[in-house]
Amino acid sequence: MANINITKMSSKGQVVIPLDMRKGFKEGDKLVVLENKGQIILKKAEHFSKNIEEDLEFARRTEEAWKEIDREESTIYSEDEFLKKLEKW
């Protein structure tokens, strides 16, 4: 399941990755930053070529979900229904 958190950008453009999302990352790791239609994806440089298509598809689906919310076309699910949908996604 996706882990969701909130952070903010400093005046210098710096963003802190929340502590609970830093597992597997260490100081000095190089990260690739992908921007796609307002979505930002961070990926370890050593894993850049792996699953890049999946990352871009995730960004595309997320963008479409936000558009549906903006158009008030979103659907409300119970937690169980949501988890079942997420497993199929």
PLY file of the C-alpha trace (Angstrom):
ply
format ascii 1.0
element vertex 89
property float x
property float y
property float z
element edge 88
property int vertex1
property int vertex2
end_header
0.00 0.00 0.00
1.24 3.50 -0.75
2.65 5.53 2.11
1.38 9.13 2.12
2.82 12.03 4.07
3.11 15.82 3.83
6.24 17.94 3.67
7.02 21.43 2.42
9.65 23.17 0.38
12.04 25.69 1.92
12.86 29.05 0.35
16.00 27.36 -1.06
13.97 24.64 -2.78
14.90 22.00 -0.22
12.37 19.32 0.70
12.63 17.01 3.70
11.65 13.40 3.07
9.56 12.37 6.10
11.39 10.01 8.45
9.02 7.09 7.93
9.68 7.27 4.17
13.48 7.21 4.39
13.83 3.47 4.95
16.44 2.14 2.56
17.93 5.61 1.97
21.09 6.95 3.53
23.04 10.20 3.49
24.88 10.61 0.21
22.50 8.46 -1.86
21.97 9.95 -5.30
18.34 10.41 -6.31
16.80 10.86 -9.74
14.00 13.44 -9.76
11.28 12.97 -12.39
8.66 15.63 -13.06
5.61 14.65 -15.05
2.58 16.95 -15.30
2.94 18.32 -11.78
3.96 15.00 -10.21
7.40 14.54 -8.67
8.96 11.09 -8.34
12.17 10.46 -6.41
14.03 7.25 -7.16
17.45 6.02 -6.11
19.82 6.53 -9.02
20.99 2.92 -8.72
17.40 1.79 -9.38
16.62 4.36 -12.05
16.33 2.01 -15.00
14.26 -0.49 -12.99
10.49 -0.04 -13.16
10.62 3.47 -14.66
7.56 2.64 -16.74
5.68 1.69 -13.54
6.69 4.97 -11.89
5.44 7.00 -14.85
2.19 5.00 -14.95
1.72 5.68 -11.22
2.24 9.40 -11.86
-0.26 9.31 -14.75
-2.89 7.56 -12.64
-2.34 9.95 -9.75
-2.75 12.95 -12.06
-5.97 11.48 -13.45
-7.30 10.87 -9.92
-6.66 14.52 -8.99
-8.48 15.65 -12.14
-11.47 13.48 -11.18
-11.49 15.02 -7.71
-11.35 18.52 -9.22
-14.27 17.65 -11.52
-16.11 16.20 -8.51
-16.27 12.85 -10.29
-14.54 10.89 -7.54
-16.11 7.93 -5.76
-16.14 7.39 -2.01
-15.18 3.88 -0.88
-15.15 2.16 2.48
-11.69 1.16 3.71
-12.23 -2.45 2.60
-13.51 -1.42 -0.83
-10.57 0.96 -1.25
-8.02 -1.72 -0.34
-9.60 -4.17 -2.79
-9.43 -1.54 -5.56
-5.83 -0.74 -4.64
-4.83 -4.42 -4.90
-6.25 -4.54 -8.45
-4.48 -1.30 -9.39
0 1
1 2
2 3
3 4
4 5
5 6
6 7
7 8
8 9
9 10
10 11
11 12
12 13
13 14
14 15
15 16
16 17
17 18
18 19
19 20
20 21
21 22
22 23
23 24
24 25
25 26
26 27
27 28
28 29
29 30
30 31
31 32
32 33
33 34
34 35
35 36
36 37
37 38
38 39
39 40
40 41
41 42
42 43
43 44
44 45
45 46
46 47
47 48
48 49
49 50
50 51
51 52
52 53
53 54
54 55
55 56
56 57
57 58
58 59
59 60
60 61
61 62
62 63
63 64
64 65
65 66
66 67
67 68
68 69
69 70
70 71
71 72
72 73
73 74
74 75
75 76
76 77
77 78
78 79
79 80
80 81
81 82
82 83
83 84
84 85
85 86
86 87
87 88
